[in-house]
Amino acid sequence: MKAAVVEGKCNVKIREVPVPVIEKDTQIKIHVSRGAICNTTDNKVYATDTPEKYWPNVPFPFIIGHECTGRVVEKGVAVKDLQINDRIVYWTVNGNAFADYVILDTAESAVGKISEEFPEDIAAMFEMVIGAGRLLFHEDGVPLIKKGDKAAIFGLGPAGLIYHRLARMLGAGKVCGIGRRKMRLGKSLEMGADCAVSSQEENFLEAVCAGLGGKPDVIIDATGGDVVKEMTELAHAKTRIIAYGVPPFDWAEKKTELEKAGISPPEFQGVESAKISLKRCIEWAEREDTGLLPVISHRIPLEKIGEGLDMCRLERDTTLKVIVTVNEKV
């Protein structure tokens, strides 16, 4: 089969590799149609000499990618709720997505069937949607965003913009996007934000509160950086903090700083929350227009995966989500 294989730092080639085989009763084999580049994780392992230091922690050479959609072509005997030829979306802890076929373990992932009408480009990036959504639910299914909440979202990359729509799905009353780049601030408004505030402005936190009509009930950190100081200044005593991605610090080290401000540290959810997110997000996307299409900035064939990775890393003023066609029809 063909696959996008990273052979060294910033060196990806389309190679013929063996077709993966099912090794566990809980696994399924997917014939991949489209995928999406993860702006953070995929580039961390692509643009480094030591990919084994970053998730999914494998050395060169490896098949890149973890966001895709396709059809079930084979399944283990323990898989009961999926059938051959089902279209699926998922959240996973596995890589190897930019290839003709990928193996998913349903015991470690959240995998769900989608209809034939489900938009292919949205399905391609739904791994990120589900992954973002899993941080919005306790494992008992209770959402962290309540109807009428005011939500402030730091970071206007693909994840932050997706959170605009997820917040609305859960009933947020007002949403404010906070970022630096002009194009992304415009996208924030296009995604339904009531206000979009540049973090480069003096007194920008005051502008956030003015736009929301008060301090936020929920703050979502989708920056991948350190905005803890800004969050503590912006929050009120009952503000809920949601943190997406891998920041350059350990959240445990920030616990004291947050608690001094009277704020509880973010909670990190696992597979059960991902399964709740999967169900809610599929129902949402099957019911109505999710409003997620503006997150997509480029569409490329698999053969241009290297260009796509470089765009995500080096052209951030003009690049958001890049959709990759692996196979036209599956």
PLY file of the C-alpha trace (Angstrom):
ply
format ascii 1.0
element vertex 330
property float x
property float y
property float z
element edge 329
property int vertex1
property int vertex2
end_header
0.00 0.00 0.00
1.07 3.62 -0.35
1.89 5.63 2.76
3.43 8.97 3.74
6.63 7.87 5.45
8.81 10.33 7.37
12.40 9.18 6.86
14.19 12.08 8.55
13.74 15.67 9.68
11.40 17.44 7.21
11.78 14.51 4.83
8.56 12.71 3.92
8.16 10.35 0.96
5.28 8.39 -0.52
6.43 4.78 -0.23
5.05 1.29 -0.79
4.81 -0.46 2.58
3.14 -3.67 3.80
-0.59 -3.56 4.48
-1.15 -3.66 8.27
-2.90 -6.71 9.71
-5.37 -7.09 12.55
-3.68 -8.59 15.60
-6.39 -8.16 18.28
-10.05 -9.13 18.40
-10.94 -5.50 19.20
-9.22 -4.02 16.15
-10.63 -2.82 12.84
-8.93 -2.09 9.52
-9.91 1.15 7.78
-9.55 1.90 4.07
-8.64 5.59 4.31
-10.28 8.16 2.05
-9.18 11.50 3.51
-7.15 12.79 6.41
-6.24 16.09 8.02
-2.89 17.44 9.15
-2.59 18.08 12.88
-0.84 21.46 12.93
0.91 20.68 16.22
1.56 16.97 16.66
2.29 16.08 13.04
4.79 18.90 12.72
6.47 18.09 16.04
7.42 14.64 14.77
8.08 15.82 11.20
10.35 18.81 11.91
12.70 17.22 14.45
15.73 14.93 14.61
14.21 13.05 17.56
10.56 12.14 16.81
10.61 9.47 19.51
10.50 12.26 22.12
7.02 13.29 20.96
3.72 11.43 20.69
3.31 8.81 19.25
6.95 8.32 20.33
8.32 6.32 17.40
11.71 6.75 15.66
12.32 7.21 11.93
10.96 5.88 9.63
7.24 6.10 10.47
3.89 6.72 8.79
2.70 10.19 9.76
-0.80 11.31 10.70
-3.55 10.44 13.15
-6.63 12.20 11.72
-8.57 10.46 8.96
-11.82 8.90 7.85
-12.70 5.91 5.70
-14.55 2.61 5.65
-14.28 -0.57 7.70
-12.88 -3.36 5.50
-12.01 -5.90 8.20
-12.77 -6.32 11.91
-11.90 -8.49 14.87
-14.45 -10.91 16.29
-15.02 -8.76 19.39
-16.19 -5.75 17.35
-20.00 -5.91 17.37
-21.23 -2.35 16.78
-19.46 -1.75 13.45
-19.96 -3.59 10.17
-17.92 -4.04 7.00
-18.27 -1.01 4.68
-19.38 1.34 7.49
-18.07 4.89 7.16
-16.41 5.89 10.41
-14.92 8.76 12.38
-12.89 8.34 15.53
-10.65 9.63 18.30
-7.48 7.62 18.77
-4.19 7.21 20.58
-2.63 5.73 17.42
-0.80 7.18 14.43
-0.20 5.88 10.87
-3.23 7.60 9.30
-1.74 8.89 6.02
-1.81 5.54 4.27
-4.20 3.39 2.25
-5.07 1.40 5.39
-4.85 2.00 9.12
-5.57 -0.23 12.12
-7.65 1.12 15.03
-8.17 -0.61 18.36
-11.76 0.01 19.43
-10.81 -0.79 23.04
-8.43 2.18 23.13
-10.29 4.54 20.79
-13.71 6.08 20.33
-15.03 4.94 16.94
-18.46 5.64 15.47
-20.43 5.06 12.29
-21.50 8.03 10.17
-24.08 8.32 7.41
-23.34 8.40 3.68
-24.39 12.09 3.70
-21.83 13.11 6.34
-19.48 15.69 4.68
-16.18 14.02 3.80
-13.98 17.01 4.66
-15.61 17.36 8.08
-15.20 13.62 8.67
-11.51 13.91 7.77
-10.87 16.34 10.62
-13.40 14.90 13.08
-10.67 13.25 15.16
-9.71 16.75 16.29
-13.36 17.71 16.85
-13.94 14.67 19.06
-10.61 15.19 20.81
-11.45 18.80 21.58
-14.94 17.79 22.67
-13.76 15.11 25.10
-12.37 17.85 27.36
-15.85 19.37 27.57
-17.47 16.35 29.26
-17.06 14.64 32.59
-16.98 10.85 32.33
-20.57 10.79 33.62
-21.62 12.81 30.57
-22.14 16.16 32.30
-20.82 18.98 30.07
-18.44 21.62 31.43
-20.17 24.33 29.38
-23.67 25.21 30.52
-26.47 26.92 28.65
-25.96 30.69 28.65
-22.29 30.55 29.70
-19.88 33.24 28.56
-16.85 31.55 26.96
-13.42 33.05 26.25
-11.18 31.08 23.90
-7.42 31.71 23.85
-5.81 30.59 20.61
-7.37 30.79 17.15
-5.74 27.88 15.40
-7.93 25.00 14.20
-8.60 23.73 17.73
-9.58 27.14 19.08
-11.91 27.74 16.14
-13.47 24.31 16.56
-14.12 25.19 20.20
-16.19 28.17 19.00
-18.65 25.75 17.43
-18.52 23.19 20.25
-19.28 25.92 22.79
-22.32 26.93 20.76
-23.37 23.28 20.44
-23.46 23.07 24.24
-25.44 26.29 24.57
-22.86 28.99 25.30
-24.57 32.38 25.34
-21.57 34.45 24.27
-18.19 33.55 22.79
-15.04 35.65 22.50
-12.01 34.57 20.47
-8.57 35.79 21.55
-5.57 35.65 19.23
-2.86 37.56 17.38
-3.17 37.00 13.63
-5.52 39.17 11.58
-6.82 36.33 9.41
-7.58 34.17 12.44
-9.36 36.98 14.26
-11.57 37.29 11.20
-12.17 33.54 11.24
-13.21 33.78 14.88
-16.06 36.08 13.89
-16.88 33.87 10.90
-17.15 30.91 13.29
-19.76 32.79 15.29
-17.84 34.65 17.99
-19.61 37.68 19.45
-16.24 39.42 19.59
-12.66 38.73 18.55
-9.90 40.45 20.50
-6.22 40.79 19.62
-3.95 39.79 22.49
-1.46 42.33 21.10
-3.69 45.19 22.19
-3.08 47.03 25.43
-5.68 46.13 28.06
-7.05 43.37 25.84
-8.51 41.51 28.83
-10.78 44.48 29.47
-11.92 44.29 25.86
-12.74 40.60 26.33
-14.93 41.34 29.36
-16.59 44.22 27.54
-17.40 42.01 24.57
-18.78 39.23 26.76
-20.65 41.53 29.10
-18.65 40.38 32.11
-15.98 37.89 33.12
-16.17 34.51 31.37
-17.72 31.45 33.00
-15.49 29.23 30.88
-11.94 29.85 29.61
-10.57 27.52 26.96
-6.81 27.48 26.42
-6.08 26.26 22.89
-2.78 28.10 22.47
-0.26 25.38 23.24
1.59 28.13 25.13
1.45 29.67 28.60
-1.47 32.02 29.21
-2.04 31.07 32.85
-1.34 34.62 34.08
-3.88 36.04 31.66
-6.45 33.39 32.59
-6.14 34.12 36.31
-6.64 37.83 35.65
-9.65 37.19 33.44
-11.45 34.57 35.54
-13.96 34.92 38.33
-14.08 32.55 41.32
-16.26 29.95 39.57
-14.71 30.10 36.11
-14.04 26.66 34.64
-10.70 26.17 32.86
-10.42 23.83 29.86
-6.95 23.13 28.47
-6.35 21.61 25.04
-3.03 20.43 23.66
0.43 20.05 25.15
1.78 23.27 26.74
5.47 23.94 27.51
4.89 23.23 31.22
3.32 20.71 33.58
-0.16 21.79 34.71
0.64 20.43 38.18
3.25 23.18 38.47
0.54 25.80 37.88
-1.88 24.43 40.48
-0.78 26.81 43.25
-0.95 29.84 40.95
-4.47 28.94 39.89
-5.67 28.13 43.39
-4.35 31.45 44.70
-6.67 33.09 42.21
-9.50 30.87 43.45
-9.61 28.82 40.23
-9.66 25.04 39.94
-7.02 23.53 37.62
-8.23 21.99 34.35
-9.44 18.40 34.31
-8.09 15.98 31.73
-10.50 13.39 30.38
-9.86 9.95 28.89
-11.44 7.44 26.53
-14.85 7.43 28.25
-15.20 11.18 27.76
-14.04 10.73 24.15
-16.86 8.21 23.61
-19.37 10.71 25.00
-17.90 13.42 22.77
-18.03 11.08 19.75
-21.74 10.40 20.26
-22.66 14.04 20.85
-20.56 15.34 17.95
-21.87 12.79 15.44
-25.47 13.55 16.47
-24.73 17.27 16.07
-23.16 16.89 12.62
-25.93 14.58 11.37
-28.60 16.99 12.66
-27.38 20.34 11.34
-24.61 22.28 9.67
-21.77 22.34 12.20
-20.30 25.55 10.80
-16.86 23.90 10.79
-15.96 24.32 7.09
-14.29 27.76 7.55
-11.58 25.99 9.60
-10.34 24.38 6.37
-7.87 26.56 4.47
-6.32 24.09 2.01
-7.02 20.78 0.30
-4.15 18.73 -1.14
-3.46 15.22 -2.48
-1.34 12.83 -0.42
1.56 13.37 -2.82
1.85 16.96 -1.55
1.86 16.06 2.15
5.30 17.61 2.63
4.07 20.94 1.27
1.06 20.74 3.55
3.18 20.11 6.63
5.43 23.04 5.73
2.42 25.33 5.25
1.08 24.48 8.71
4.44 25.19 10.30
5.78 28.10 8.27
2.74 29.90 6.82
0.54 30.31 9.88
-0.82 33.67 8.75
-2.62 31.96 5.87
-2.94 28.31 6.90
-5.45 26.64 9.21
-6.67 23.07 8.62
-5.22 21.18 5.64
-7.32 18.30 4.28
-5.42 15.50 2.52
-7.02 13.21 -0.07
-5.53 9.73 0.31
-8.00 7.85 -1.93
-10.76 9.46 -3.99
-13.22 6.60 -3.55
-13.30 3.88 -0.89
0 1
1 2
2 3
3 4
4 5
5 6
6 7
7 8
8 9
9 10
10 11
11 12
12 13
13 14
14 15
15 16
16 17
17 18
18 19
19 20
20 21
21 22
22 23
23 24
24 25
25 26
26 27
27 28
28 29
29 30
30 31
31 32
32 33
33 34
34 35
35 36
36 37
37 38
38 39
39 40
40 41
41 42
42 43
43 44
44 45
45 46
46 47
47 48
48 49
49 50
50 51
51 52
52 53
53 54
54 55
55 56
56 57
57 58
58 59
59 60
60 61
61 62
62 63
63 64
64 65
65 66
66 67
67 68
68 69
69 70
70 71
71 72
72 73
73 74
74 75
75 76
76 77
77 78
78 79
79 80
80 81
81 82
82 83
83 84
84 85
85 86
86 87
87 88
88 89
89 90
90 91
91 92
92 93
93 94
94 95
95 96
96 97
97 98
98 99
99 100
100 101
101 102
102 103
103 104
104 105
105 106
106 107
107 108
108 109
109 110
110 111
111 112
112 113
113 114
114 115
115 116
116 117
117 118
118 119
119 120
120 121
121 122
122 123
123 124
124 125
125 126
126 127
127 128
128 129
129 130
130 131
131 132
132 133
133 134
134 135
135 136
136 137
137 138
138 139
139 140
140 141
141 142
142 143
143 144
144 145
145 146
146 147
147 148
148 149
149 150
150 151
151 152
152 153
153 154
154 155
155 156
156 157
157 158
158 159
159 160
160 161
161 162
162 163
163 164
164 165
165 166
166 167
167 168
168 169
169 170
170 171
171 172
172 173
173 174
174 175
175 176
176 177
177 178
178 179
179 180
180 181
181 182
182 183
183 184
184 185
185 186
186 187
187 188
188 189
189 190
190 191
191 192
192 193
193 194
194 195
195 196
196 197
197 198
198 199
199 200
200 201
201 202
202 203
203 204
204 205
205 206
206 207
207 208
208 209
209 210
210 211
211 212
212 213
213 214
214 215
215 216
216 217
217 218
218 219
219 220
220 221
221 222
222 223
223 224
224 225
225 226
226 227
227 228
228 229
229 230
230 231
231 232
232 233
233 234
234 235
235 236
236 237
237 238
238 239
239 240
240 241
241 242
242 243
243 244
244 245
245 246
246 247
247 248
248 249
249 250
250 251
251 252
252 253
253 254
254 255
255 256
256 257
257 258
258 259
259 260
260 261
261 262
262 263
263 264
264 265
265 266
266 267
267 268
268 269
269 270
270 271
271 272
272 273
273 274
274 275
275 276
276 277
277 278
278 279
279 280
280 281
281 282
282 283
283 284
284 285
285 286
286 287
287 288
288 289
289 290
290 291
291 292
292 293
293 294
294 295
295 296
296 297
297 298
298 299
299 300
300 301
301 302
302 303
303 304
304 305
305 306
306 307
307 308
308 309
309 310
310 311
311 312
312 313
313 314
314 315
315 316
316 317
317 318
318 319
319 320
320 321
321 322
322 323
323 324
324 325
325 326
326 327
327 328
328 329
